[in-house]
Amino acid sequence: MKKILVTGGSGLVGKQLTRILEENKSEVSWIGRSKKERPHHQKYNWDVENGSIETGWLQNTDTIIHLAGAGVADHKWSDSYKKEIYESRIKSTKLLHDTLSNNNHSVKTLVCASAIGIYGNNCPKSTDETFPAQSNFLAKVCDDWEKEAIKFELLGIRVVIIRVGIVLAKEGGFIKAISAPAKWGLGAAFGNGKMITSWIHINDLCGIFMKAGNDPNMRGSYNAVAPNPVSNKQITKAICHAIHRPYLLPNIPAFLLKLALGEMASMILANQNISSKKIVKAGYTFVFNHVEEAITDVII
Ligand SMILES: NC(=O)c1ccc[n+]([C@@H]2O[C@H](COP(=O)([O-])OP(=O)(O)OC[C@H]3O[C@@H](n4cnc5c(N)ncnc54)[C@H](OP(=O)(O)O)[C@@H]3O)[C@@H](O)[C@H]2O)c1
């Protein structure tokens, strides 16, 4: 039985990943921020800001799956919230690294989340993992996060970085954000609607995290996006169709989004046509290849 420590396990991806890992007979524990009552899986607490961490997992973990970080779409990007988005990822990775380097442990593998945001807001068609990190805010967060993760290799730990696309899931994230207004007949694409969205069904993402943990041949960075990215207009139409609501409105203009969301609008308006070739070549077979079937699955 594999023993897996998940950081940020209480989040959208972490909860589903935990379910799937347990169905596959792994033993999962979470390390997270302290809560009045610890959820069932959260055996360990940490305080990333102050650098404190419980260490009972050190001798009891084969693989760390590191998902923790302040949500990039949870709040408008004030300077202080941008600092939290950045530091929650960088400091938590450093805290894990320092804890492992200062103690005896059983950890063999780190699987660390990152995002396709590393490629910037407008990247070429079929961008693959060799495309350089860009310099906008989210790209810098991802790049610095990955640089901290790679340092675990020097501790003899295999490192796999998963550059996550837009996650389609029942419980929240993109689908919830778009389908809420669409339910009121307010489904509309953003900007010119032509920007490409590289999406992934949450179960495929969890499958990729599991494969990364189990496959000794995987090392370095992999895009986690389905093989068929679509335009923002196509994905919004597919959501309206799945919830039987009209797609009638004109697109929401980019300037309105920028007024409402500030710098965060750049993330929504990003044009990201990302390649899944490397993860497919590594042996992962997608269950959800087309956006309509993925959306129908998460909405129904
Ligand atoms: N969902 C997507 O579409 C998407 C796309 C690209 C990349 N990603 C990346 O994949 C990872 C998982 O995504 P997700 O959607 O599951 O995220 P999520 O729902 O926002 O969950 C992230 C978890 O991180 C922990 N966290 C939040 N703020 C923190 C802080 N200030 N310091 C330390 N920990 C903090 C929380 O766990 P505790 O409360 O248990 O500590 C939270 O449940 C994230 O790093 C995200 O950036 C997600």
Ligand as a Chemical Component Dictionary entry (heavy atoms), coordinates in Angstrom:
data_LIG
# 
_chem_comp.id                   LIG 
_chem_comp.type                 NON-POLYMER 
_chem_comp.pdbx_formal_charge   0 
_chem_comp.three_letter_code    LIG 
# 
loop_
_chem_comp_atom.comp_id 
_chem_comp_atom.atom_id 
_chem_comp_atom.alt_atom_id 
_chem_comp_atom.type_symbol 
_chem_comp_atom.charge 
_chem_comp_atom.model_Cartn_x 
_chem_comp_atom.model_Cartn_y 
_chem_comp_atom.model_Cartn_z 
_chem_comp_atom.pdbx_ordinal 
LIG N1  N1  N 0  -8.499 24.217 -10.292 1  
LIG C1  C1  C 0  -7.872 24.622 -11.408 2  
LIG O1  O1  O 0  -8.519 24.907 -12.469 3  
LIG C2  C2  C 0  -6.358 24.736 -11.412 4  
LIG C3  C3  C 0  -5.722 25.116 -12.607 5  
LIG C4  C4  C 0  -4.332 25.235 -12.621 6  
LIG C5  C5  C 0  -3.595 24.977 -11.477 7  
LIG N2  N2  N 1  -4.233 24.619 -10.330 8  
LIG C6  C6  C 0  -3.393 24.413 -9.134  9  
LIG O2  O2  O 0  -3.616 23.137 -8.556  10 
LIG C7  C7  C 0  -3.598 23.234 -7.120  11 
LIG C8  C8  C 0  -4.867 22.618 -6.585  12 
LIG O3  O3  O 0  -5.978 23.316 -7.163  13 
LIG P1  P1  P 0  -7.405 23.407 -6.452  14 
LIG O4  O4  O 0  -8.342 23.921 -7.480  15 
LIG O5  O5  O -1 -7.683 22.150 -5.714  16 
LIG O6  O6  O 0  -7.127 24.573 -5.376  17 
LIG P2  P2  P 0  -8.055 25.000 -4.148  18 
LIG O7  O7  O 0  -9.403 24.388 -4.238  19 
LIG O8  O8  O 0  -7.970 26.504 -4.074  20 
LIG O9  O9  O 0  -7.321 24.346 -2.888  21 
LIG C9  C9  C 0  -6.018 24.692 -2.531  22 
LIG C10 C10 C 0  -5.746 24.292 -1.083  23 
LIG O10 O10 O 0  -4.538 24.954 -0.705  24 
LIG C11 C11 C 0  -4.578 25.285 0.680   25 
LIG N3  N3  N 0  -4.352 26.731 0.837   26 
LIG C12 C12 C 0  -5.156 27.758 0.468   27 
LIG N4  N4  N 0  -4.607 28.943 0.796   28 
LIG C13 C13 C 0  -3.426 28.647 1.405   29 
LIG C14 C14 C 0  -2.408 29.446 1.999   30 
LIG N5  N5  N 0  -2.485 30.787 2.041   31 
LIG N6  N6  N 0  -1.322 28.808 2.529   32 
LIG C15 C15 C 0  -1.228 27.442 2.494   33 
LIG N7  N7  N 0  -2.178 26.644 1.973   34 
LIG C16 C16 C 0  -3.252 27.244 1.426   35 
LIG C17 C17 C 0  -5.992 24.936 1.203   36 
LIG O11 O11 O 0  -5.890 23.702 1.924   37 
LIG P3  P3  P 0  -5.978 23.675 3.545   38 
LIG O12 O12 O 0  -7.098 24.605 3.923   39 
LIG O13 O13 O 0  -6.296 22.243 3.819   40 
LIG O14 O14 O 0  -4.676 24.111 4.081   41 
LIG C18 C18 C 0  -6.799 24.754 -0.084  42 
LIG O15 O15 O 0  -7.838 23.826 0.097   43 
LIG C19 C19 C 0  -3.462 24.710 -6.774  44 
LIG O16 O16 O 0  -2.151 25.008 -6.363  45 
LIG C20 C20 C 0  -3.806 25.426 -8.056  46 
LIG O17 O17 O 0  -3.093 26.634 -8.229  47 
LIG C21 C21 C 0  -5.600 24.481 -10.271 48 
# 
loop_
_chem_comp_bond.comp_id 
_chem_comp_bond.atom_id_1 
_chem_comp_bond.atom_id_2 
_chem_comp_bond.value_order 
_chem_comp_bond.pdbx_ordinal 
LIG N1  C1  SING 1  
LIG C1  O1  DOUB 2  
LIG C1  C2  SING 3  
LIG C2  C3  SING 4  
LIG C2  C21 DOUB 5  
LIG C3  C4  DOUB 6  
LIG C4  C5  SING 7  
LIG C5  N2  DOUB 8  
LIG N2  C6  SING 9  
LIG N2  C21 SING 10 
LIG C6  O2  SING 11 
LIG C6  C20 SING 12 
LIG O2  C7  SING 13 
LIG C7  C8  SING 14 
LIG C7  C19 SING 15 
LIG C8  O3  SING 16 
LIG O3  P1  SING 17 
LIG P1  O4  DOUB 18 
LIG P1  O5  SING 19 
LIG P1  O6  SING 20 
LIG O6  P2  SING 21 
LIG P2  O7  DOUB 22 
LIG P2  O8  SING 23 
LIG P2  O9  SING 24 
LIG O9  C9  SING 25 
LIG C9  C10 SING 26 
LIG C10 O10 SING 27 
LIG C10 C18 SING 28 
LIG O10 C11 SING 29 
LIG C11 N3  SING 30 
LIG C11 C17 SING 31 
LIG N3  C12 SING 32 
LIG N3  C16 SING 33 
LIG C12 N4  DOUB 34 
LIG N4  C13 SING 35 
LIG C13 C14 SING 36 
LIG C13 C16 DOUB 37 
LIG C14 N5  SING 38 
LIG C14 N6  DOUB 39 
LIG N6  C15 SING 40 
LIG C15 N7  DOUB 41 
LIG N7  C16 SING 42 
LIG C17 O11 SING 43 
LIG C17 C18 SING 44 
LIG O11 P3  SING 45 
LIG P3  O12 DOUB 46 
LIG P3  O13 SING 47 
LIG P3  O14 SING 48 
LIG C18 O15 SING 49 
LIG C19 O16 SING 50 
LIG C19 C20 SING 51 
LIG C20 O17 SING 52 
# 
